[in-house]
């Protein structure tokens, strides 16, 4: 009877040891990260526009965009699809860069040119 307990204990210890040794250790975030798309701007036209006028933005993943801003001032999005957005220039628009922020809170700033509002 004692032999069966010792044999069972030894077998259990062996299975436990081999089970722990044979586990493959992975980095915590491996295979867990979700690759959220980044919305990007490739061009803005025109780079000078009157207050209340429209500006076309082209790029990629633009269907995910929630906000378009000139500096810190948000613009009204008139229309959008996967590769273009049309915005209306708000009153008090500053001379600054145009940026977009998508539903995943990823921000992209178009730094090729500064947008210039025409009063």
KOLPATOR-142654 format. One line per 3 residues: number of its first residue (from 0); their letters; for each residue x, y, z of C-alpha. Coordinates in steps of 0.001 Angstrom, whole numbers. Each point is the difference from the previous one (the first is absolute). Layout:
BEGIN
NUM) a) X:Y:Z | ...
END
This chain:
BEGIN
0) xxx) 0:0:0 | 2863:2403:838 | 1723:-942:-3246
3) xxx) -3045:1062:-2034 | -57:3412:1757 | 3725:558:-618
6) xxx) -224:-1137:-3613 | -3027:2241:-556 | 1817:2940:1625
9) xxx) 3119:-588:-2126 | -2093:-271:-3196 | -1874:3189:896
12) xxx) 3273:1840:647 | 1421:-1244:-3321 | -3084:1139:-1951
15) xxx) 78:3359:1755 | 3722:446:-666 | -243:-942:-3701
18) xxx) -3145:2093:-393 | 1762:3107:1315 | 3229:-617:-1902
21) xxx) -1729:-613:-3322 | -2071:3232:124 | 1088:2555:-2566
24) xxx) 474:3438:1501 | -1352:2840:-2127 | 278:3698:521
27) xxx) -3100:1405:1689 | -1255:2095:-2904 | 847:-2478:-2750
30) xxx) -3119:-835:-2046 | -2102:2315:2150 | 528:3387:-1649
33) xxx) -2748:1230:-2271 | 1285:1903:-2991 | -2315:3015:-133
36) xxx) 179:1854:-3320 | 1607:3425:-112 | -1741:2585:-2157
39) xxx) 2494:1987:-2073 | -123:3111:-2183 | 1838:3:-3343
42) xxx) -1232:3361:-1327 | -2136:3014:877 | -1524:2254:-2652
45) xxx) -106:2966:19 | 2490:1013:2686 | -1545:3501:51
48) xxx) -3762:369:314 | -2600:2554:1083 | -1881:-372:3280
51) xxx) -3057:-2156:-769 | 1674:-1466:-3085 | 691:-3684:-602
54) xxx) 3303:-1876:122 | 569:-3525:-1348 | 2252:-2401:1889
57) xxx) 1229:-3213:-1610 | 1726:-2882:1730 | -602:-3493:1334
60) xxx) -2326:-1496:2623 | -1930:3258:91 | -3320:-1769:622
63) xxx) 1139:-384:3645 | 588:3745:531 | -2066:1677:2715
66) xxx) 1632:3428:91 | 1840:2306:-2387 | 1764:2961:1586
69) xxx) 1947:3035:-1106 | 2324:526:2923 | -2287:-532:3004
72) xxx) -3190:1113:-1771 | -2286:-2789:-1213 | -1593:176:-3430
75) xxx) -3375:-1233:-1199 | 308:-3158:-2108 | -2309:444:-2987
78) xxx) 645:-3416:-1570 | 2432:-2892:319 | 826:-3417:-1443
81) xxx) 2985:-2352:55 | 2407:2334:-1798 | -1405:3535:198
84) xxx) -1598:2495:2364 | -1559:3392:-753 | -16:2539:2847
87) xxx) -1385:3505:460 | 2429:2627:1292 | -1308:1396:3310
90) xxx) 32:3641:1081 | 3174:931:1911 | 1972:-2740:-1769
93) xxx) 3708:471:804 | 2967:-195:-2313 | 1143:-3476:1070
96) xxx) 390:-3671:-916 | -3014:-2197:-803 | -381:-3140:2105
99) xxx) -2405:-2917:211 | -963:-2297:2859 | -1730:-3324:-548
102) xxx) -2341:-2192:2064 | 3016:-1795:1500 | 1329:3360:1327
105) xxx) 2920:-122:-2409 | 1028:3434:-1227 | 1779:998:-3214
108) xxx) 1311:3499:-729 | 536:1105:-3604 | 3272:1909:328
111) xxx) 944:495:-3661 | -1645:3454:-107 | -1739:2386:2348
114) xxx) -3644:758:-784 | -705:3708:-488 | -3579:1282:485
117) xx) -1096:2951:-2103 | -2207:2483:1921
END
